[in-house]
Every structure is written in C-alpha cells, then in structure tokens.
Amino acid sequence: MGKIQALLPLVFFVRFLKLLTATTMRFLKLRTFQIPATTSFRCRFIVTTCRAVVLPRFGGPDVLELRPDVPVPDLKPTEVLVRTRAVSINPLDTRMRSGYGRSIFEPLLPLILGRDVSGEVAATGASVRSLSVGQEVFGALHPTAVRGTYADYAILKEDELTLKPVSISHVEASAIPFAALTAWRALKSTARIAEGQRILVVGGGGAVGFSAIQLCVAAGCHVSTTCGSQTLERVLAAGAEQAVDYTSEDIESVLKGNFDAVLDTIGALETERVGINLLKRGGYYMTLQGEAASLCDRYGLTVGLPAASAMLLKKQLQYRFSHGIEYSWTYMRADAEGLYEISKLSEAGKLQIPVEKTFPITEVREAHEVKDKRQIPGKVVLELD
C-alpha cells in the first residue's frame, strides 16, 4: 500500500503531461487551420519585435532613439527578413533626419532610417525562390522606404537583395549597394555606357562617384573625374585616367570636352554648367541633385510635384535644343540584375568602397554627429551583433 501511495504522484504527473500534450496539439491544429495558405508566417516564430533606431521627429543626431522593442511586421509573399549585421550611413540618412523630404515623410513618423544592409536571411515570404534561410545577403532599400535598415531585423523585397560576396565582410558589403546601384542606374540604365566611351564623374571621391569610376572601368570606358586633394590617389588607383583637384585647378581648362556622359554627384549650378559644356552632342548629363524633394518641401506635394516636373521638362527641352544633349535627374532604384553584377564585381575585387570607421548601433548618435561635422569624409558603418 505504501508503494502504491508513493507512485500516485508519478501517475498523476504522467496523466497531466498527456492532457497537456493533447490540449497543446489541438491548439496548434486550430492555429494552423486559421492561418491563410498564402500567408508566410515563419517569421512570427522567429521574432516579433527587435531593436531599431527610430526617428520620432526631425532634427540633429540627438533625436535618434534606439528602442528595444520595435514591432517586426509580417512578411509579404515577396519579402525577406534579414538578420542585420552591418548598415552604412548614407548622406540620404543624415538629410532625412534633418528634414529633407519632410513633405513625404512627416505624416509617416516615426521612421527607421537606413538603406544599405548586409546580414543573413532569417525568413522568407511565400513567393521567394532565389533566397533561403541562413544565406548571407546584401542589398538596399528604395530611397522612400519608411522602415529602414537601422534595426536588428530588416525587411526587403527579394529583388532588393542578392548573395553577399564571400570574399568581403558584412561591414565592407554594407557600404556598397545603395551607392553602387545609384551609379548603376545613371550609367547603365540611362546613359547605357559602352566600351571605349569617355565618361566624366564629377565628385569621384564620394561613394557614388567612386562606384561610378569602377563601373566605368569595368565596362571598358575612359574615365575622368574631379575630386579633392585627399582622394586623388584613391580615384587614380581605382582606374580613373585623369583626376582634377577642383580645389586648386580650373576644371574646364584642364579637362578636354567631348565626353559621352557626365555623372554629376555634386549638382551645384557651376558643376551643371561645366558638365553640360564638356559633353558632346548626343551625350547624357545626369545629376543626383534633382529638385523634386526640395520643391515639395517648400510648396507641399500638391504644388511641388507639378513644379518639379515642369522644371525638369524645361531643362530637358532647353539643353536638347541648345546643346543637343539629354538631361536627367537620377536616383537609386531596385535592380536585381544590377545588384547581381555589382556583387560579381565586388567578389572579383573590381568594385570596393573603403570604410573609414565603424560604430556599434548603440552609438548611432555619435556616428551621425561625425558625419554632420564632416570629421570622417569616407564611409561610416554601424555594426549590430
């Protein structure tokens, strides 16, 4: 009798386990039945919140907030959840933080900044075929994305990502996509550069300009560039045949004209005038500094967008008739083929963007501050462990 009484607790415990298991299985079956077949829910069993740098209002670096529990949205069928390892700080990030694009982004606050990302695939949407969980990837979001990459988990579309080159680190990879894709769109999609052409890159020392030089060299073009004295050796080493120090030399007197295309990463009135005058007839002038966002910020979307379209059309017609050239504002957009080619060039060592300094994500304010004060001219990357 004593032995039976001693075993009773064990018997009750076993029955309790059986009951708990049966109840749990019924619950799981019910939950699985309620989820639509088209929904990709794998991410919900991985992460529902994460750390992220949030921009609650526009201002200086001090407005940035690192929050511990920002919601991670459900994945759409074509989206990929990326475990972020590194993100680079682009000029667009600091400008957006300060209020650039206010007319577009202010109603959507709070935002998460960041465009570039390098990390691992944590989950995929139901329609994703080219990527799988665990693969190392890198890529970039569109300039108008609201949920950026300054987060432990970033969400990008499948065509915004590709496999990270094995030969480079996450830090190195994160510095490449946004800048290189911006240059790619101008040179490959708009100007359609070809072997043997002469290309001028105004501002070759910056990330977009430096990417453009390397893309042109890889395409077999003859590249000239303008830059500051501190980056002369770097742009020449990257393959530029001629580099003009704009701080001490007159660009027009040093450079010979008849360029097939000019990519102006500075976009000032003087660089536009010089660039257009150095083009041959039938050439392409492309500037990163379009007026759409600034006009919308000044007059609102209702007036600003039509005004920007009218200004662009006026310049296109003006320069087409006066100089016989094509004029355009250019910006980054997703390009799966372009990103794949950029990845191949990076893997081969033909496209690199040097990283000057890294900061942990916890020091994002300090990182933005050094960029605002121009204390570090090159790329700054935020690391997430």
Disulfide bonds with the S-S distance in Angstrom:
none
